Amino acid sequence: MRDPFTILLDKLSPRRRLLRRYVNTFGHLPRLDPPVGYNEHITYRLLYDRDPRLKTICDKIAVKKLVTDRVGPKYAVPLLGAWRQAEQITWDTLPESFVLKPNQNSGPFALIESRTLDVPALTAEVRSWWREKPHAFLDREWGYTGIPRYIIAEPLLRGPGGRQALEICVYTFHGRAAILQLLTGRKFTAERRVAWSDVEGRQLALSASADNVSVESFRMDLDPALRREIITVAEAVSDGMSSLRVDFLVVPEGPRVMELTAYPFAGRALWDKPEMDEMMGRLFTSHDTWSIPDFQSARPG
């Protein structure tokens, strides 16, 4: 257990807390003048980037307008409702299936798949989200600070045949897509799978975990037309930002922007090989992904 004096110093100095966390994760201080690896670039943003646009990117309500303005309403996930308190949720106005989540935090959510609701239990769960410390405090993610708190409801998006929708995260740098991360299976379960590729569809030997949660890499080919559409949308949405991850869900009608992520892995991505961090870090200044090995070449046999 840390001594009270150390805890007090960390509270008084967010910079000290972030640097301590980085050292505890990686065993050394980050290089920040200039940042080199991917985690160092994200740590630099955490410490110094106060671009006011981050407030829009981190607000799940404001993001919907940004997406609509830049690429049209078809790519924005509709907003079914927004409430300041759990007790204000108008359950009878919501469809049979929907998702509840806070607009200014990433992580908590509730999937409702049936009109048979246990309203008291759901209300208690949603109320508990306000007791959780948000990313603005836990990870010193400045973009989340000062955003008015709402509970929002969105449609529960499903893939073909009602299956779980494919997730695609597009890593962009200075408004250009470089890396696609494809995810299937439920989060935090053994069925979770991930595939990484470049914008041409070449699958990459990348693998990362955060908070000791890792997922198995697998081979997955993405339809070229879908890949091009997602890249076009991601680049339009991220235009003007030094880096941004654009997160999609793919439904039968096409891709939808689920959210924008300014601080992927909170600067604590545990890459399977340390050199992967520097490979990803180079994408901040060069869009050349050919230094990243092919997925097959990294497998035995």
C-alpha positions as CSV (number, residue, x, y, z in Angstrom):
1,M,0.0,0.0,0.0
2,R,1.3,3.5,-0.9
3,D,2.0,5.9,1.9
4,P,-0.4,8.9,2.4
5,F,2.3,11.4,1.4
6,T,2.8,9.7,-2.0
7,I,-1.0,9.6,-2.5
8,L,-1.2,13.3,-1.7
9,L,1.6,14.2,-4.1
10,D,-0.1,12.3,-6.9
11,K,-3.4,14.2,-6.3
12,L,-1.6,17.5,-6.3
13,S,0.3,16.7,-9.5
14,P,-1.6,14.9,-12.3
15,R,1.7,15.0,-14.3
16,R,3.5,13.1,-11.5
17,R,0.7,10.6,-11.4
18,L,0.8,9.9,-15.1
19,L,4.6,9.6,-15.2
20,R,4.4,7.2,-12.2
21,R,1.8,5.1,-13.9
22,Y,3.9,5.0,-17.1
23,V,7.0,3.9,-15.1
24,N,5.0,1.3,-13.2
25,T,3.7,-0.1,-16.5
26,F,6.9,0.0,-18.6
27,G,9.7,0.2,-16.1
28,H,11.1,3.5,-17.5
29,L,10.2,7.2,-18.0
30,P,8.6,8.1,-21.3
31,R,10.6,10.0,-24.0
32,L,8.5,13.1,-24.5
33,D,10.9,15.6,-26.2
34,P,9.9,14.5,-28.8
35,P,7.7,11.4,-28.1
36,V,8.8,8.3,-30.1
37,G,6.7,5.3,-29.4
38,Y,2.9,5.1,-29.7
39,N,2.4,5.1,-25.9
40,E,4.7,8.1,-25.6
41,H,2.6,10.0,-28.1
42,I,-0.6,9.3,-26.3
43,T,1.1,10.1,-22.9
44,Y,2.3,13.4,-24.5
45,R,-1.4,14.2,-25.4
46,L,-2.5,13.3,-21.9
47,L,0.0,15.7,-20.4
48,Y,0.1,18.6,-22.8
49,D,-2.6,18.6,-25.5
50,R,-5.4,21.0,-24.6
51,D,-7.0,21.2,-28.1
52,P,-10.6,22.3,-27.3
53,R,-11.9,19.9,-30.0
54,L,-11.0,17.1,-27.6
55,K,-14.1,18.1,-25.6
56,T,-16.3,17.3,-28.7
57,I,-14.5,14.1,-29.4
58,C,-14.9,12.8,-25.9
59,D,-18.6,13.7,-25.6
60,K,-20.8,10.9,-27.1
61,I,-23.6,13.4,-27.8
62,A,-21.5,16.0,-29.5
63,V,-19.8,13.4,-31.6
64,K,-23.1,12.6,-33.3
65,K,-23.3,16.2,-34.6
66,L,-19.7,16.1,-35.7
67,V,-20.2,12.9,-37.7
68,T,-23.4,14.2,-39.2
69,D,-21.8,17.5,-40.3
70,R,-18.8,15.8,-41.9
71,V,-20.1,12.6,-43.5
72,G,-23.9,12.7,-43.2
73,P,-26.5,11.4,-40.8
74,K,-26.5,7.8,-42.1
75,Y,-23.1,7.2,-40.3
76,A,-24.1,8.6,-36.9
77,V,-25.8,6.3,-34.4
78,P,-29.2,7.8,-33.5
79,L,-29.8,9.3,-30.0
80,L,-32.9,7.8,-28.5
81,G,-32.8,10.0,-25.4
82,A,-30.6,11.8,-22.9
83,W,-31.2,12.3,-19.1
84,R,-29.3,13.9,-16.3
85,Q,-30.3,11.3,-13.7
86,A,-31.2,7.6,-13.7
87,E,-34.6,8.3,-12.2
88,Q,-35.5,10.6,-15.2
89,I,-35.2,7.8,-17.8
90,T,-38.5,7.5,-19.7
91,W,-38.5,3.7,-20.1
92,D,-41.8,3.6,-21.9
93,T,-40.5,5.7,-24.8
94,L,-37.6,3.3,-25.6
95,P,-37.8,0.5,-28.1
96,E,-37.6,-3.2,-27.2
97,S,-33.8,-3.3,-27.5
98,F,-31.4,-0.5,-26.8
99,V,-28.1,0.5,-25.1
100,L,-27.6,2.8,-22.1
101,K,-24.2,4.5,-21.5
102,P,-22.8,7.7,-20.0
103,N,-21.9,10.3,-22.5
104,Q,-18.7,11.4,-20.9
105,N,-17.0,8.2,-19.8
106,S,-15.9,5.1,-21.7
107,G,-16.5,1.7,-20.3
108,P,-19.9,1.5,-18.5
109,F,-22.9,0.4,-20.5
110,A,-26.0,-1.7,-20.3
111,L,-27.5,-3.8,-23.1
112,I,-31.3,-4.2,-23.0
113,E,-32.6,-6.9,-25.4
114,S,-36.1,-7.3,-24.1
115,R,-39.0,-5.2,-23.0
116,T,-39.1,-7.3,-19.8
117,L,-37.2,-4.7,-17.8
118,D,-36.2,-4.8,-14.2
119,V,-36.4,-1.0,-13.9
120,P,-35.3,-0.8,-10.2
121,A,-32.2,-2.9,-10.9
122,L,-31.4,-1.0,-14.1
123,T,-31.9,2.4,-12.3
124,A,-29.5,1.3,-9.6
125,E,-26.9,0.1,-12.1
126,V,-27.1,3.4,-14.0
127,R,-26.9,5.4,-10.8
128,S,-23.7,3.5,-9.9
129,W,-22.0,4.9,-13.0
130,W,-22.0,8.4,-11.3
131,R,-20.1,6.9,-8.4
132,E,-17.4,5.5,-10.6
133,K,-14.4,7.8,-11.2
134,P,-14.4,8.9,-14.8
135,H,-11.4,8.8,-17.2
136,A,-10.9,12.5,-16.5
137,F,-9.8,11.5,-13.0
138,L,-8.5,8.0,-13.4
139,D,-6.4,8.5,-16.5
140,R,-6.1,12.3,-16.5
141,E,-7.8,12.5,-19.9
142,W,-8.4,16.2,-20.2
143,G,-10.9,15.9,-23.0
144,Y,-13.4,14.4,-20.6
145,T,-13.2,17.2,-18.0
146,G,-16.1,19.6,-17.7
147,I,-18.4,17.7,-20.1
148,P,-22.0,17.8,-18.7
149,R,-23.0,14.4,-17.6
150,Y,-25.9,12.6,-19.3
151,I,-27.2,9.1,-19.5
152,I,-27.9,8.4,-23.2
153,A,-29.8,5.7,-25.0
154,E,-29.0,4.4,-28.5
155,P,-30.4,1.6,-30.6
156,L,-28.8,-1.8,-30.0
157,L,-27.0,-2.4,-33.3
158,R,-26.7,-5.9,-34.6
159,G,-24.9,-7.6,-37.5
160,P,-26.4,-9.8,-40.2
161,G,-28.9,-12.4,-38.8
162,G,-29.0,-10.6,-35.5
163,R,-25.5,-11.6,-34.6
164,Q,-23.1,-9.3,-32.8
165,A,-21.9,-6.6,-35.1
166,L,-18.3,-6.5,-36.3
167,E,-16.3,-3.7,-34.7
168,I,-13.7,-1.9,-36.7
169,C,-11.3,0.7,-35.1
170,V,-9.4,2.9,-37.6
171,Y,-6.2,4.5,-36.4
172,T,-5.7,7.8,-38.2
173,F,-2.7,10.1,-38.2
174,H,-3.1,13.7,-39.4
175,G,-6.3,12.9,-41.0
176,R,-5.1,9.8,-42.9
177,A,-6.0,6.2,-42.0
178,A,-3.1,3.8,-41.4
179,I,-4.2,0.8,-39.3
180,L,-7.5,-1.1,-39.1
181,Q,-8.3,-3.2,-36.0
182,L,-11.2,-5.7,-36.5
183,L,-12.8,-7.1,-33.4
184,T,-15.4,-9.9,-33.0
185,G,-16.9,-11.6,-29.9
186,R,-18.1,-10.1,-26.7
187,K,-15.7,-7.9,-24.7
188,F,-13.8,-9.4,-21.8
189,T,-14.7,-13.0,-22.8
190,A,-12.8,-15.9,-24.2
191,E,-14.6,-15.5,-27.6
192,R,-13.0,-12.1,-28.2
193,R,-10.8,-12.1,-31.4
194,V,-8.8,-9.3,-33.1
195,A,-7.2,-8.9,-36.5
196,W,-5.0,-5.9,-37.5
197,S,-4.4,-4.8,-41.1
198,D,-3.1,-1.8,-43.1
199,V,-5.4,0.3,-45.4
200,E,-4.6,-2.1,-48.3
201,G,-5.9,-5.1,-46.4
202,R,-2.5,-6.6,-45.6
203,Q,-2.9,-8.3,-42.2
204,L,-0.2,-7.2,-39.7
205,A,1.6,-9.0,-36.9
206,L,0.3,-6.6,-34.3
207,S,-1.1,-7.6,-30.9
208,A,-1.7,-5.5,-27.8
209,S,-3.4,-5.7,-24.5
210,A,-4.3,-3.2,-21.8
211,D,-4.9,-3.6,-18.1
212,N,-3.7,-7.3,-18.5
213,V,-6.7,-8.0,-20.8
214,S,-5.4,-9.7,-24.0
215,V,-7.3,-11.1,-27.0
216,E,-6.3,-13.8,-29.5
217,S,-5.3,-12.6,-33.0
218,F,-6.8,-14.3,-36.0
219,R,-7.0,-13.9,-39.8
220,M,-9.9,-12.1,-41.2
221,D,-10.4,-10.6,-44.7
222,L,-12.6,-7.5,-45.0
223,D,-14.7,-6.8,-48.1
224,P,-12.6,-4.2,-50.1
225,A,-15.6,-2.0,-50.7
226,L,-16.5,-1.9,-47.0
227,R,-12.8,-1.2,-46.2
228,R,-12.7,1.7,-48.6
229,E,-15.9,3.2,-47.3
230,I,-14.8,3.0,-43.7
231,I,-11.4,4.6,-44.5
232,T,-13.1,7.4,-46.4
233,V,-15.5,8.1,-43.4
234,A,-12.7,7.8,-40.8
235,E,-10.5,10.3,-42.7
236,A,-13.3,12.8,-43.1
237,V,-14.2,12.6,-39.4
238,S,-10.6,12.8,-38.1
239,D,-9.5,15.6,-40.4
240,G,-7.4,18.2,-38.6
241,M,-6.4,16.0,-35.7
242,S,-2.8,14.7,-35.1
243,S,-4.2,11.3,-34.2
244,L,-7.6,9.8,-33.6
245,R,-9.2,6.4,-33.5
246,V,-12.5,6.1,-35.2
247,D,-14.6,3.2,-33.9
248,F,-17.2,1.6,-36.1
249,L,-20.0,-1.0,-35.8
250,V,-20.9,-2.7,-39.1
251,V,-24.6,-3.4,-39.4
252,P,-26.5,-4.8,-42.5
253,E,-27.2,-1.2,-43.7
254,G,-23.5,-0.3,-43.5
255,P,-20.9,1.0,-41.1
256,R,-21.8,3.4,-38.2
257,V,-19.5,5.5,-36.2
258,M,-19.9,4.3,-32.6
259,E,-17.5,6.8,-31.0
260,L,-14.2,8.6,-31.4
261,T,-11.2,7.8,-29.2
262,A,-8.5,10.3,-28.5
263,Y,-6.6,8.3,-25.9
264,P,-6.4,4.7,-27.1
265,F,-5.3,2.3,-24.4
266,A,-4.8,5.4,-22.2
267,G,-1.2,5.3,-23.3
268,R,-0.7,1.8,-21.8
269,A,-0.9,-0.5,-24.7
270,L,1.1,-3.7,-23.9
271,W,2.4,-4.7,-27.3
272,D,3.4,-8.4,-27.6
273,K,6.8,-7.1,-28.8
274,P,8.4,-3.9,-27.6
275,E,9.4,-2.8,-31.1
276,M,5.7,-2.7,-32.1
277,D,5.3,0.4,-30.0
278,E,7.9,2.3,-32.0
279,M,6.5,1.0,-35.3
280,M,3.2,2.5,-34.4
281,G,4.8,5.6,-33.1
282,R,6.4,6.2,-36.5
283,L,3.0,6.6,-38.0
284,F,2.7,10.0,-36.4
285,T,5.3,11.3,-38.8
286,S,5.1,8.7,-41.7
287,H,2.2,6.7,-43.1
288,D,4.5,3.8,-44.1
289,T,3.2,0.6,-42.5
290,W,5.6,-1.7,-44.4
291,S,8.0,-1.9,-41.4
292,I,5.3,-3.8,-39.6
293,P,5.6,-7.6,-40.4
294,D,2.9,-9.5,-42.1
295,F,0.7,-11.6,-39.8
296,Q,1.6,-14.9,-41.5
297,S,5.3,-14.3,-41.5
298,A,5.1,-14.0,-37.7
299,R,3.5,-17.5,-37.3
300,P,5.6,-20.7,-37.1
301,G,5.6,-23.0,-40.1
